[in-house]
Every structure is written in C-alpha cells, then in structure tokens.
C-alpha cells in the first residue's frame, strides 16, 4: 500500500449530408477569400507607398493602399477560419456514422469486437487512435488499466487530445500551439470533450436535458461531520437510477446565517445512451466542457431546495463524477463556496477558486481521475496514493483503484496526517463548529424527458 503524497498544486441532431453541404460552402468561401487576397496582394506590390509618393498621388490613394493592406489581412483570416470550420463540419459528418458504428459494436452485443471498434475509431484520426489503442490495450490486459504508467499515459493523452484533433482538421502546428496551453489557452481537453459531446448528440448519446427534483426526504438531525473519512462516508450511493444522488446538511448557528455541506454521489449508471439518470455518462462528458451538465444542475437545485442562496456559506464534497459537479458549481461563483473535497474525480482542467480550502484526492492508479487531464489547480492540496504495487492489480474490477473502499482507506490516512494536510482538514471542519442544530436531507433527481412526474417527499 502506497504512502500519501501531498502537493499544492441541448444538442440538435443534424443529417450528415447537411453537414457536408455546409462544409463545402465554407471551403468555397475560403478559396474565394484566398483568391481575392492574392489579387489585392498583387495590386499592393505594384502600388506601394513609395511608388505613390513618387507619382505625387493624392492622400486618398495612400489611404486606399492602407485599406488594401487591411483587407488582405482580413481576407487571410477569413480563409483560415472558413477552411477550419469547413473541415470541422466534414469531420463531424464522418464522425456521426463512426460514433454510431463504435457504439453499436461496443454496446450492441456485450463488449463486441474490439478490432471492429478500434477500426471505427481510427477513422477519427489521431484522436480516435488514442481511444482505440488505449481501449484495446486495457481490454487485453486488465492489470494494465491500474498501472500508474498507463494511467499517466491516459492523463497525458487527454491533455494532448485537442492537439490531435486540430492536427486532424489540418490546423498548422504553429497555430494549434498559439491557441493551446503554450499560447492563448483557448483550447484544451475541454475542446475535445465539446467535439465529442457534439458527435454524441448526433447519435443520441449526449442530450443535455433539464433536471427536476422527484423526491426529498424529511430532514433528520445528525452529528456535525468530522474529517475526510467522515465526509466521504456521507456521500450517497445511488445505483442504476435508484436512490438519492445528493445529500445536503444544514448547519444552524446562534446569531449568524446557516451554512450548508453538499455531498454528491458518483456516476449512477454507465449506460452509454441518455437515460433518466442525471449522474450518467452524458454528464461525465459535459462536466469536461462546462457547468451545464445535469449533475451540476441537480446540485444547484438541491442547494436551493435546502435553503441556500448566493450569500450562503457552502462546502462541497464529492466522489467520482460528484466531485466534478462540485468543481463546476464552485467555479461558477453562484454560491459562497468555503471549501471543497473530492475523491477520484476528473477535476484537473476545472478551475477552482484559489482562496478556499481545497483538497483533491487522486489515486495514481485510478483511470477515472486521469480522465480529467493534468491537475492544474495549483492552489489546492493534491493528495496522491498508489493503491496497488506494480502488477498486483486485481482483475475482477474494471478500475479497482477507483473503488470507494480504497478511497475510504486513503481518507483514514489523511485524517491521521500532520502538517498542511491536517491544517486544511481542520479548516474544513471549522465550518461545522459551533452549530446548534444539524439536519440532513436527501434529494433525488431525474432528467426531464417530456413525461409528467410528481415531486414528493419520502
């Protein structure tokens, strides 16, 4: 067993032929803009500012020369952007049938034929090869899924997936570097997630629906929570759309406003198609893109139902997907978040507030946490632990290092720690001190799919 390592640190389906037609028009626009830019450049080479001055041309001619130069620049931008979007639409059109084929092969008959699935994904270019190669390797050797080397390779692949995507679309390397992490920071893992979300929406895999509260338990009095293990223990565990996904504790004090702690569960169903469950695979994808996922929206609604508002002090705790939903709500600034604690959550590329106590727990051999990419929240405390030694990874679980029981053991080690980690846990506990009454309420949500449903208390 490894030691702790603490460091600071709604889519619309579009027919493929329509996508192809739009892509052709954009590429024609790109070619036309390029042609006009070349003609203007020819004129500009002849009618230079020096030549115009020698000829005694009026001021208006010099201004026209400036306009030609500016127009050439604009046309160059139109050429690049129109061509990029044209190729992207063609990529999406190809991806429509590719993703559909992949899903059918992978989920239509068990795990299906991995060779066929890999062939389908390879049509998506380098990005597909990353997914296909990783899936095939992990499936052929279950212990590989939990080896830190492979997990880190997946993490780095997530970080470079946007470069692979832009490269496949024909964007020059110098341009992708300027747009990405090394330049303006306009692209990243979320770019790839957004593209995959769009492709998934085309085949019914990603359909961003509203959510609604369907059941709310009667509040019950509980003891104030303590420590990392105590917080993880209070995270609910729904399965396959059955049970509460979120628990909210309300802390009441004498002479000051109430505070709240939200506990958000992990993924409740792994069905690749959209279900009535908000904590599903669709929300996993959208949490990588922005805060619009059904799981993040359910958390907002649960906090509001419990009585929290924008001024309320809130602490967020989550396991797996629940931690990603927590991070998105904390990032949004919609509540006065006073601390966050996540276990095995893909939060690496979700920017957390830098002025709050934050502890992010990730096992080095946990593939789920690695899918969030490199952990960029440098102001947070990152707690790492390697659960299994070398190749002694159990083969009877898909991702054994992600098991909640393993994170519970890590939480116990955290509670026994000293130094900065202990101080940060104490900072989380400070929110609960002095409470005169603590009540706990469970909340259950479902996606709104058009059928009527009556909310109730249970």
WORA-V38213 format. One line per field, one symbol per residue. psi: psi as a letter, one per 40 degrees, with the letter a starting at -180 (. if undefined). A space follows every 10 residues. Layout:
psi->???
This chain:
psi->hiihhhih.h ihhhhddddd dddddddddd dddddddddd ddddddgidd ddddefiidd dddddddddd dddddddddd dddddddddd dddddddddd ddddddedgb eahddddddd ddeeaddddd dddddddddd gddddehddd ddddddddde ddddddddee hiddddddda debefeiadd dddddddddd ddeedhggii iihdhhihhi hiiiihiddd dddehigihf ehiidhhhhh hhiheiiiii hhhhiahdie heihaehdga ddddddddda feiddddddd dddddeeiad ehhhihhihb dddddddddd ddedigheih hihfigedeh hiiefihhhh hhhdfhdddd eeahhegdei hhhihhdihb ffhieeidgd eeiddddddd dddddeiaad dddddddddd dehehdhhih hihhiiihed iiihiii.
